[in-house]
Amino acid sequence: MKRQRPDVAALKALLVPRTPRLDFWRARVERAQTIGDLRTLARLRTPRAVFDYTDGAADGEVTLARSRELFRSLTFHPRILRDVGEVDTTIELLGGTSALPFALAPTGFTRMMRAEGEPAVARAAERAGIAYALSTMGTTSIEDVAYAAPSVRRWFQLYLWRDRDAGLDFLRRAEAHGYEALVLTVDVPVAGNRLRDAYNGLTIPPQISAKTFLDGALHPAWWFDLITTPPLEFASMHAYGGTVGSLINKMFDPSATIEDLSFLRDHWRGKLIVKGVQRLEDAQRLVGIGVDAIVLSNHGGRQLDRATVPLRLLRSVVDAVGSDTEILIDGGVMSGADIVAALALGAKAVLVGRAYLYGLMAGGEAGVDRCIEILASEVRRTMQLLGVRSVNELDPSFVTLP
């Protein structure tokens, strides 16, 4: 090949330096391309105990690993030569429209991840046109989330409490502030054995031991957020200190039965979603008492280790009761391709939890926005590569499970 002298003008055209950004972490999340990238940034930005609270699961974390592995090992079967110049990701969910086929799941103690906490997540969901579920164990009140994101589709997550009157008070407050659905979580009769939290000595609120002080020195921005914002506590349960597990065992009712669901159905006029179903016969029983939706869930692997992988159960439940109630799924979701696979197997929508918490830890509200952008882009691209123009075209012929 004939050589020539370097063309300085051409070289200058190739050199396009990035404009310096004062907000280093915001710039980092904007460059993240996957949820895994956000997870890596979250690990760098937050103390070990905080990251492990989100990232970890129960006992040997087998359930979480199996859930993610099943998504990774499935096979897609694309169609070819289809017009996919435009795709429609909207769905009808619980009587309303969602711009994307997923919602943001309830997560506890969200302000521990980043000071903006639940309001930041709710505002990101509002901008994206999707639903957000506030947890009973959230660190922002029912009222404050409603004020922060007045037009977001708001759901409220509840456990079955020993104190039934306290549960009914939550329902009244949620109804008064425009929460359209109640997400009743039923797979926590007692706390799962979350070993990372035990090893890290995680308490609510976090306590500064010598170990956490040294770790905090490596994450000064996180500690600055902690000490310059209102005290970190469960917004619905004041004056409580200790571990998450001890709180669960103290407050939640391990003797609750399906009759208690009927009691809630009588006192809640909105949509009723039951989360934590892991057997077909339980799904059928819930349909019998008139629930509006069921979430197949193993609590992200944070309760019973080696439990059912929801994606494996999905098809049989949809075939049995999908015509009578809406079936949602969560657990192990790390990409838009995972979401599309679940939709093809019959899920009405997917709940996303850890993924947006990684974004929140990595970059606050901008990180949650980036998480949603990544998942939405992956959903659209996967649909196009499968040869489908809308979510309604997806069916089990597009996916094979191992």
C-alpha positions, -999 to +999 in steps of 0.1 A: +000+000+000+013+034-009+021+055+021+016+093+024+024+120+048-002+124+077-029+149+069-030+172+099-065+185+090-079+150+086-063+140+119-080+169+137-113+158+123-108+124+139-099+138+173-132+148+190-125+152+227-154+147+251-166+179+268-155+178+305-185+171+328-186+184+364-210+156+374-187+126+369-211+099+380-240+113+359-217+111+329-207+076+338-243+063+339-251+080+306-223+059+290-236+027+306-248+003+280-262-026+301-277-032+335-245-050+343-226-017+337-249+001+361-243-027+386-205-022+383-209+015+389-232+009+419-206-013+435-179+014+431-201+041+445-217+026+475-204+010+507-202-028+507-230-034+531-254-012+511-245-028+478-248-063+493-283-055+507-295-049+471-273-074+453-276-103+477-301-131+482-308-158+508-284-185+520-263-198+491-281-175+466-289-205+444-324-192+436-311-159+422-284-177+402-309-202+387-334-174+378-307-155+359-293-186+343-327-197+329-330-163+312-294-166+298-299-202+285-332-198+267-334-198+229-352-173+207-367-182+174-369-151+152-390-146+121-375-129+090-385-104+064-411-087+085-417-049+085-403-039+119-394-003+110-416+008+139-425-013+170-452-007+197-441-014+232-473-003+249-495-027+268-528-025+287-522-034+323-548-035+350-572-013+331-546+014+321-520+019+295-483+014+301-458+028+276-435-002+283-442-038+292-426-035+326-432-017+359-408-008+388-412-032+417-415-023+454-381-023+471-374-017+508-352+010+523-346+027+490-331+059+504-302+038+517-291+033+481-291+070+474-306+099+493-332+108+466-348+074+472-383+066+463-393+101+449-365+098+423-377+064+412-413+075+411-404+106+389-384+083+365-414+060+362-436+090+356-414+103+327-413+068+312-451+063+314-449+031+336-462+021+370-442+023+403-449+003+434-440+019+468-430-007+494-444-008+530-407-009+540-400+022+519-381+052+533-405+078+519-441+081+530-472+073+509-481+110+509-446+122+499-443+099+469-477+111+457-466+147+459-432+139+442-448+122+412-485+132+410-492+116+376-473+084+379-494+052+381-489+045+418-492+010+434-487+003+471-471-029+484-483-044+517-475-073+538-499-091+561-493-075+595-499-089+629-516-055+636-545-056+611-555-020+620-521-008+609-526-025+576-560-009+571-545+025+579-521+020+550-549+012+527-569+043+537-539+065+532-530+049+498-566+052+486-567+089+497-536+097+477-545+080+444-528+047+446-546+025+420-535-009+431-525-029+462-496-053+458-500-079+486-467-098+491-474-132+506-441-151+505-426-136+537-441-154+567-407-151+583-374-134+571-352-152+547-316-159+558-297-131+540-262-140+548-245-110+533-265-087+556-256-108+586-219-108+577-219-071+571-238-064+603-264-043+584-288-025+607-316+001+602-304+028+604-268+020+594-244+021+624-209+034+621-186+006+633-148+007+627-154-015+596-182+007+581-161+038+589-132+025+569-155+015+541-172+048+542-139+066+537-138+050+503-173+063+495-174+099+509-203+110+486-226+083+500-218+092+536-222+130+528-257+122+515-265+102+546-255+128+571-269+159+553-304+145+546-333+135+569-327+105+591-328+071+573-358+052+586-388+032+574-413+060+567-443+038+577-427+024+609-411+051+630-389+046+661-376+012+650-339+001+650-323-032+643-319-056+614-344-060+586-349-096+595-358-088+631-383-062+619-400-088+596-402-114+623-416-088+648-442-071+625-454-096+599-479-124+606-467-159+599-502-173+607-519-155+579-541-175+555-561-170+523-590-158+544-570-127+553-568-119+516-606-120+515-606-095+544-583-072+524-604-076+493-634-063+513-615-032+525-596-022+493-617-009+463-588-007+439-570-034+420-556-062+440-523-079+430-509-108+449-471-112+447-451-143+457-470-171+440-448-202+433-473-230+427-501-235+402-527-246+427-521-214+447-526-193+416-559-211+410-570-205+446-563-168+443-583-165+411-612-180+430-613-151+454-612-125+427-577-111+426-570-089+396-534-100+390-508-125+402-471-120+403-451-152+400-422-144+422-396-159+445-388-125+461-357-122+440-342-152+457-342-133+491-366-157+509-365-195+503-333-206+486-337-232+458-373-221+453-392-222+421-379-201+392-409-180+381-400-182+344-402-220+346-437-219+361-450-191+339-464-211+309-484-236+331-500-208+351-509-188+320-525-218+304-545-226+335-557-191+347-544-165+323-578-159+308-592-151+342-565-128+357-534-110+346-501-128+352-470-108+360-435-121+367-403-110+384-369-124+394-335-124+377-344-098+351-313-081+338-321-071+303-349-061+279-344-095+262-354-111+295-386-090+295-395-100+259-389-137+267-413-135+296-439-117+275-436-143+248-443-171+274-475-153+284-466-127+311-487-096+309-458-075+323-426-079+342-416-063+375-381-049+377-364-044+410-326-048+414-320-033+380-333+002+388-316+001+423-283-004+405-291+027+385-301+046+416-269+037+434-248+045+404-262+079+395-293+088+415-324+098+395-304+100+363-293+064+370-329+052+372-337+071+340-307+053+323-319+019+336-353+024+320-337+037+288-315+006+286-343-018+292-367+000+268-340+000+240-333-037+245-370-045+244-375-026+211-344-041+196-352-077+206-387-073+192-373-060+159-348-089+157-376-114+165-397-099+137-426-086+157-441-051+156-461-051+188-461-069+222-494-085+212-476-105+185-453-123+209-463-159+217-445-191+230-433-201+195-406-174+198-389-190+229-377-224+240-366-230+276-338-256+282 
